[in-house]
Amino acid sequence: MRILLLTSLLFCFLSCKKEAETQEQSVDLAETSFQISKDDIAKLNFTEFILDAKAGKLLESWQKYYELDNIINNVNQANLSFFKDNNEILVAFIEDLKTTIPERMDSPLIKSRLIALETKMFKLEGVVNLSKPQKKEVLLVVKELLAAFSNLNLQINKKIEKESQNIQKPY
């Protein structure tokens, strides 16, 4: 009888310990489900455009663009800290970015790309600040943000290219 009692007590203690371990593991999985790495971002499939040398020279005075480029580089490195609980700074940054556009770049095409980029930045900020964001959702929004920035670069390059063409119309 004693052996049966001791065996059942031992069984109860061992089974309780396993339950606690599985609960701890599920909590750890929930916390790390949002964590993304540089490799995850590198695997994203989108066309990336960078600035031309000519465009880079013309944009030297647009400091907010280079701040944006730094933010995008951080996102490429899987550092989303700029978007975490930072709404006021994000809003101020975007307003400064749109109001400090150099006169030569101030066109409806560039402004529309900036608005698209603004939308994606706010969307990423919203997803990052969810209580339990899913890794898949975060990666999807990161991809959209990187594509929007790439499209802004493409549009800037096209504007510079178009301006540098010397097309003479026959009369």
N, C-alpha and C positions, 0 to 999 in steps of 0.2 A: 504494500500500500504506500509506503514511504517513497519507494522508487517511482511509482506512478505520480505521486504528488510533486516530487522534485523534478521529474521530467516535464510535467505540464507547466510548472512555474518557469523552468528554463526555456521552454518553448515560447511562453508568453513574453518573456523579456527579450528574447531574440527577435521575435516578430515585431515588437514595438519599435525596436531600434531600426529595422529595415524600413518601416513606414516613415519615420522621421527623416531618414536619409533621402528617400525618394521625394519627399516634400521639399527638402532643401535643394535638390537637383532641379526640380521644376521651377523653383523661384529663380535659381541662377540662370536657367534657360530663358525665362521671361525677361530678365534684365539684359541679357546679352543678345537677344534676338534682333535688336536694333543696331548693334555695333557693326559698322562696315569698315572695310579695309581698303588700302590703296589698290590691291589686286581686284577687289569687287568693282571699283570704279574703272580700273583699266579694262575690264571685260565689257564695259558698256559699249554698245554699238551705235555710234553716231559719227557724222562727218565733222571733223574739227578744222576750223580755219584760223590761221594766225594773221597778225597784222603784217603788211608789207613793210619794207624798209622806208619807203616814201611816206606811208601813213604814220609810221612810228615817229618820224621827224616832225610831221605836221601836228601830231598830237602831244608833243612834249610839254606844251603849256597846259594841257588838260589833266591836272593832277588827280581829279576824281576818277578818271578812266584807269589810271595806274593803281589807284586804291582798289577799284573793282577787279582789275587783273590780279592783284594780290589776293583778294577774297576768293576768286575763282581758282587760283593756284592752291589755296588752302583746301578748298572743296575737293580738288583733284588729289590732294594728299589725305583725304578722308577726315579733315578737320572741319567740323561743322559748328564750332564754338561761336562763330559770329552770329549764327541764326538762333542760338539757344537763349531764350529769355532776354532778347535784345531788340524788342519792337521799336522803341523810340529812336534808338540809334540807327536802325535800318531805315525807318521812315525819313529821318533827317539826311542820311547818306543818299538815298534815292532822289530826294528833292534837290540836294546840292549837285548831284550828278546831272540831273536834267537842266538845272539853271546855269551851269557853268560850261555848257557845250560851246566849243569854239565857233566863231561866226562862220568859218568856212565849212564846218560840219553840220551847221544848223539847217537841216532839211527835214521834210516830212518823212522821208524814208528812214533816216537815222532815228528820228523821234519815235516812230512806230516800233522799231527794234528795241529801243529803250523801254517802251511801255510793255512790250512782250517780256523783256528781261525782268522788269519790275514785278510783273505778275508771277513769274516763276520764282523770284526771290521770296515773295510773300507766301507762295504756296509751300516752298521748302521750309520757311520759318514756321508755318502752321503745322506741317507734318512732324518736324523735329520736336516741337513743343507738345505733341500729344503725350498722354501719360504712358502709353505702351505702343510706340510706333513699330510697325512691322518692317523688317529689313527690305523686303521686296518693294514696299511703298516708298521708302526713303530712296532707294536706288532709282526707282522710276522718276521721282521728282528731281533727283540730282541729274539724271540724264537729260531731262527737259531743260533744266537750268544751264547745263553745259552747252546744249544745242542752241539755246537762245543767245548765249554769249558768243558762240561761234557764228551765228547768223548776224549779230551786230558787227563782228570783225569783217565778215564777208561784205556787208553793206558798206562799211567804211572803205574797204579796199576797192570796191566797185565805183564808189563816188570819186575817189582819187584817180582811178584809172580813166573814168569818163572825162574828168576835168583835164587830164593830161593829153587827151587825144586832140589833135588839131585837125578837125574835119572841115574842109572847104566845100561849100555847096555851090554847084554849078548854077548859073543864072540863065 
